[in-house]
């Protein structure tokens, strides 16, 4: 079964600094997708960034970028120039195309941004 | 325009009651899901439907019964509510093939059983 592990229950960063959230996953599939979702206190699930496993290039979305290491099954999220609004729970998620068609989530990392 | 909408957003009810949560998506997606987020914020899939057909049932107690009248709607009915059912329930949808696409979530329905 696929599993997603986020080893950092909590992280903190100073405003305007950079922080990296870790995620590893376990799978025997070759074709899959990885996601980072942000969940603020409102509990809304907001997509931050998506990575297709077949793409070697790391995905970027403005201040958010990933370091995707397929061989190591690692998918970390880097947030640059952190803002107070970035404070939230961040969930790493895995989806196998052709598999059971469900998102498998990690347990989340709570990010605090200090002014 | 809300892409995936759930009602009610908040629900407080007593043990033993029966309640329903409704979900509608206007994205034209073929697949809809129910996820449960427990008090520790762990998100886990409960059900998945594709074009009104059940494709995933993750060993959820049969007190939970999803119903999909059409591919734009997936409702969740819960019988004989228990304290442990208290959670945030998320509805979500995605196109049939996720390649290049994403699962979109509703805003969640906060269920509290007292």
Interface residues (C-beta under 8 A of the other chain):
Chain A: X33 X35 X37 X39 X42 X43 X44 X45 X47 X50 X52 X89 X91 X95 X97 X100 X101 X102 X103 X104 X105 X107 X108
Chain B: X31 X33 X35 X37 X40 X41 X42 X43 X44 X45 X48 X50 X55 X56 X58 X88 X90 X92 X97 X98 X99 X100 X102 X103 X104 X105 X107 X108 X110
